[in-house]
Amino acid sequence: MSSSLQRRDFLVAAGLGAATAAAGQAPAIAGFEKVKEDPTKARVWVPFSDRKLKVGIVGYGVCRFGAQFGFQDHPSVEVVAVSDLLPDRCAELAKVCRCAQTYPSLAELVTDDRIEAVFVATDAPSHGQHVLEVLRHGKHVACAVPAVFGSLEEADALYQAVKTSGLKYMLFETSAFHDDLHAMRTLYGAGALGELVYAEGEYYHYMSTPIDSYRGWRVGLPPQWYPTHSNAYHVCVGGGHFKAVSCLGMKCGIDQFQPAANPYRNPFATEIALFQTSGGGAARMAVSWATPGHEGEKGRIRCTKGTYEGTWSANLPDGLDLRKPALPPGVEAGGHGGSHGHLGNEFVMACLLDRQPLVDIAWALNMTVGGIVAHQSALRDGELLKIPTYRWPAT
């Protein structure tokens, strides 16, 4: 493990990020508004294990993601240890998670033999290497999006590591537990929609000024390097993948998206990708940092038996329930369309019941690498490029 992973220098927080960090609160970021589920529409939670999953949590940056997914409130979880490279943030994460044990780095936390599973909520460029480090220490792992950051080679390495480890891996893709996408997946799985012909996904997040982040990784971020919120509206419906892509990038006058002003030499603030899908259909997936208004993660699908865009008007097949799974008492649905609590609960269930998590390594990488190749296409004026495919169970 490199010293840079164990002990890295941090940027001095500035602007909104600094102000909110000082207050111990996350800034007002689109998508983080908490959603309360209607108790009259909720299912009843049934305990599924007589033991607690021992979890370590790493990362409490500007979005405070380490404490957003309800691990500290889940009756089937014990948060054993937490870590953040900044001591004040580490202390705050420990307080929020009601956890006595802290470590100054992920490299030290993963050596704790009590920990069975780790949630990685660190900076996006480090996700791949951090997950690999957790797997090397024999622990299940969940990770914030994206699965990897702009690297197809790292995607292959991550896939092989999960394949050979026999451990659980889950990507915490928030769109997967939006009400509409959950309903799409349920209807599709029951055969009510027929074949998926066309999907649209959109992630609009206006960033005239970049959100404060470790080493400025969000400054000039290529839109399709952060593609999973939109790509989920195909991959997380029926488990399909993308075969090829033509993507157009649009420039804007925002300073951070001038190539000389960002570390990626990225000229685009908006990228619109047209994918060929594995089922012989098509998908349009948009990511934009430069179009204000109507922000968030959204999507729609058209199928051979019907269309889903926000609601389902046809009769449901007998016994089909479009409600999301029940959450344990005390676990909130949370932000990003009420997905946070459901993602945490799904990972805990997968580990304790020894089953595959919903957003497994194949779904995670198929959502992520499609965007990486899409950005390559945009830099080549929309050239049609093939996309690597990942499957699970691994062949």
C-alpha positions, -999 to 999 in steps of 0.1 A, spaced: 0 0 0 14 34 -10 20 61 15 -2 83 -6 -32 60 2 -24 60 39 -17 96 45 -26 122 18 -24 159 18 -58 176 16 -69 208 -1 -80 235 23 -117 236 22 -131 268 7 -165 285 1 -196 265 8 -177 233 15 -156 249 42 -186 266 58 -206 235 60 -177 213 71 -171 237 100 -207 233 110 -205 195 107 -232 195 81 -233 185 44 -239 214 20 -272 218 2 -266 196 -28 -293 186 -53 -305 150 -46 -297 149 -9 -331 161 2 -344 134 25 -376 115 14 -399 101 40 -418 71 29 -456 71 35 -461 47 64 -495 38 50 -478 24 19 -449 7 35 -444 -30 38 -437 -46 72 -401 -53 79 -393 -88 91 -360 -95 108 -339 -118 86 -309 -127 108 -301 -134 144 -267 -118 142 -252 -84 133 -230 -77 104 -198 -60 116 -191 -30 93 -163 -5 89 -171 28 72 -144 49 53 -150 85 42 -169 115 55 -162 142 29 -182 171 18 -213 150 11 -210 131 44 -217 99 25 -203 76 52 -233 82 74 -260 86 47 -270 49 42 -283 40 77 -257 14 88 -255 30 122 -293 27 127 -297 -8 112 -307 -34 138 -286 -61 120 -254 -40 119 -227 -32 143 -205 -3 131 -171 -15 144 -148 12 132 -147 43 110 -120 63 92 -114 96 75 -80 111 67 -91 144 83 -92 139 122 -121 163 127 -142 145 101 -132 111 115 -143 122 149 -176 135 136 -182 102 117 -176 82 148 -200 104 168 -227 101 142 -222 63 139 -220 59 177 -187 41 172 -157 42 196 -130 29 173 -114 52 147 -86 47 123 -66 75 105 -67 56 71 -84 29 52 -52 10 51 -53 7 89 -90 1 92 -90 -30 68 -65 -48 91 -91 -49 119 -101 -86 120 -134 -78 136 -147 -61 105 -166 -83 80 -177 -56 55 -166 -21 45 -185 7 30 -162 29 8 -174 65 7 -141 81 -4 -133 104 -33 -143 90 -67 -108 87 -82 -99 64 -53 -129 41 -55 -112 14 -75 -80 11 -55 -98 14 -22 -122 -14 -31 -93 -36 -42 -76 -30 -9 -107 -41 10 -111 -72 -11 -74 -81 -6 -81 -82 32 -110 -106 27 -139 -84 35 -172 -78 17 -174 -43 2 -199 -17 -9 -189 15 -27 -203 49 -36 -205 56 -73 -188 54 -98 -172 19 -96 -140 31 -112 -129 65 -124 -122 68 -161 -101 36 -163 -110 5 -182 -79 -13 -169 -90 -7 -134 -125 -20 -143 -110 -53 -154 -88 -55 -123 -119 -50 -101 -139 -76 -119 -112 -102 -116 -107 -94 -79 -144 -99 -71 -145 -130 -93 -115 -147 -74 -124 -135 -39 -158 -150 -35 -168 -119 -16 -198 -96 -19 -195 -64 -39 -222 -38 -43 -223 -4 -59 -246 21 -41 -262 34 -72 -291 56 -60 -312 54 -91 -316 17 -86 -340 24 -57 -359 53 -70 -396 46 -69 -399 46 -106 -369 25 -114 -379 0 -88 -413 -2 -103 -398 -6 -138 -376 -35 -126 -405 -52 -109 -428 -50 -139 -400 -61 -163 -391 -90 -141 -428 -101 -141 -430 -99 -179 -456 -71 -178 -435 -48 -200 -423 -73 -226 -390 -65 -243 -371 -33 -235 -369 -13 -268 -358 22 -257 -346 37 -225 -337 73 -215 -317 83 -185 -307 118 -174 -285 132 -147 -287 170 -146 -266 187 -119 -258 223 -126 -223 232 -114 -213 267 -124 -190 265 -94 -176 230 -86 -185 213 -53 -156 214 -30 -139 180 -30 -106 162 -22 -79 174 -46 -105 192 -67 -116 160 -84 -149 175 -94 -133 204 -112 -140 200 -149 -152 164 -144 -160 147 -177 -198 142 -175 -198 106 -187 -172 96 -161 -201 100 -136 -227 81 -156 -244 56 -133 -273 77 -122 -285 79 -158 -273 45 -171 -292 28 -143 -323 34 -163 -313 7 -186 -289 -16 -167 -309 -17 -134 -342 -24 -151 -335 -57 -166 -298 -63 -162 -289 -55 -198 -257 -39 -209 -244 -15 -236 -226 -29 -267 -215 3 -285 -219 41 -281 -218 73 -301 -216 104 -278 -217 141 -285 -201 166 -261 -212 202 -258 -189 230 -246 -200 260 -225 -186 292 -211 -181 280 -175 -144 284 -165 -138 250 -151 -147 233 -184 -120 250 -204 -94 222 -210 -65 242 -195 -85 248 -163 -91 212 -153 -69 182 -147 -87 160 -173 -82 184 -202 -119 181 -206 -138 206 -228 -173 193 -222 -199 202 -196 -226 182 -212 -224 148 -229 -253 130 -246 -247 93 -254 -266 71 -277 -261 34 -268 -267 2 -287 -281 -21 -260 -277 -59 -255 -313 -66 -263 -311 -50 -298 -326 -17 -287 -312 17 -280 -307 41 -250 -301 78 -248 -282 87 -216 -275 124 -208 -252 139 -182 -249 176 -178 -233 201 -154 -242 232 -174 -280 232 -178 -298 248 -148 -333 238 -138 -351 205 -133 -321 189 -117 -318 153 -106 -318 117 -117 -347 106 -139 -356 83 -167 -382 65 -187 -385 33 -208 -405 21 -237 -412 -16 -241 -431 -39 -264 -461 -42 -239 -461 -7 -224 -443 25 -214 -432 36 -180 -426 73 -172 -434 81 -136 -465 60 -133 -481 27 -145 -517 30 -156 -524 -6 -167 -537 -33 -144 -510 -51 -124 -505 -88 -127 -521 -107 -98 -499 -105 -67 -474 -80 -81 -465 -53 -56 -446 -22 -69 -437 -10 -34 -400 -10 -24 -389 -35 3 -396 -27 39 -369 -9 59 -361 -17 95 -375 6 122 -352 36 126 -337 34 91 -348 63 70 -353 61 32 -331 92 30 -319 112 0 -316 106 -37 -352 97 -42 -355 78 -9 -328 53 -20 -302 56 7 -317 34 34 -327 8 8 -292 5 -6 -277 0 29 -304 -26 38 -299 -45 5 -261 -48 11 -266 -60 47 -292 -86 36 -269 -98 8 -240 -103 33 -260 -120 61 -281 -142 38 -252 -150 15 -268 -140 -17 -259 -117 -46 -266 -80 -39 -289 -62 -64 -262 -39 -79 -235 -65 -83 -201 -62 -100 -215 -68 -135 -242 -41 -132 -218 -17 -115 -192 -20 -143 -216 -21 -171 -231 12 -159 -197 27 -154 -176 16 -184 -204 27 -208 -197 62 -197 -160 59 -199 -162 48 -235 -189 74 -242 -165 102 -232 -138 87 -255 -164 89 -283 -172 125 -275 -135 134 -278 -136 117 -313 -167 137 -325 -191 110 -318 -173 80 -333 -191 48 -327 -170 27 -302 -175 -8 -288 -180 -12 -250 -165 -40 -229 -192 -63 -213 -192 -78 -178 -214 -107 -168 -222 -124 -135 -220 -152 -126 -185 -148 -141 -177 -171 -170 
